[in-house]
Amino acid sequence: MLRKYLLPALALIGFLYTVYSVKSGPDAPPIQSPVVAPSQSPFSSFIFGAGIIEANTENIAVGAPVAGIVAKVDVKVGARVRSARVSNII
């Protein structure tokens, strides 16, 4: 008889303790300020071009083979451009 009621009683005690622990715990973790401030662009307008373009045929990696800042972009909005291979640019 003791074995018949012992396991359900322990389960009920464990459940009640869990509910009590969740209810009495802190509501939300404290909000921490960032260790380092996010970087700011020194320019009034800029273009960022790292990532992946998801096309219908395949994913296309976007990036530059060398690091640096693009000073000028000779393309107007809506203009048609043709592709160039990276090996031709370097």
N, C-alpha and C positions, 0 to 999 in steps of 0.2 A: 504494500500500500504506500509506503514511503517513497519507493522508486517511481510509482505511478504519478505522484504529484510534485516530486522534487524538480525534475527537468522543466516542466511548464512554469513552475514558480521562479526558478532561476532565470528563465527566458523573460518573464514578466518584469522581474526586478531589473534585469539588464536593459530592457526597453524603457522602463520608467527612468532609469539613470541617464540613458541617452537623451531622452526628451528634456530632462532637467538640465543636462550639460549644454544642450543647444540653446535652450531658452535663457540660461543665466550667463552665457558667454558674451563677449563684446559684440556690439551691433555691426561695426564695420572696422576694418583695419585703418590706422591713422594714415592720412595722406602725407607722403613724403615729398619734399622738394627735390628736383633733379640735382645730381652731384655737379654736373657741368651744364652751363646754359647752352641751349641749342644754337648752332651756328647761324649767322645772319649774312645775307648776301650784301656785298658792298655796292651793288648796282641797283638802279631803280627798276629795271626790268631784266629778266634773264630767262634762259631756256635750259631745262635739265633734260638730258636724253639718255639716261641709263635704264635698261630694263628689257622687256621682251614685247614684241608686237605679235599678237595672235592673229594670224592670217587664216584664210580658208584652207590653204595648202599645207603650210608648215609654220612653226614658230621661228621668228627672225630675231636674232640677238642685236641689240642696239648698243653702241658704245664707240669709243675712240681708241685707236691703238696706242696713242700717247696721251699723257696727262697734260692738262693746261686749260686755259680759259679761252673760249671762243670770243673773239673781239667783234666779229661781223658775220652776219648771215645774209648772203646774197640771194634770198628767195622771198618772193612776195606771197602773201596768203592766197591760196587757190591756184598757184602756178604749177604747171606740170614739170616734173623733174625726171631725169633718167638715172638709172642705177650706175654706180661706179664700184669697181672691185677695190678692196682695201689694198691689195698688192700694187695697184696702179697709183694709189695716193702717196704711198711712202717712197 
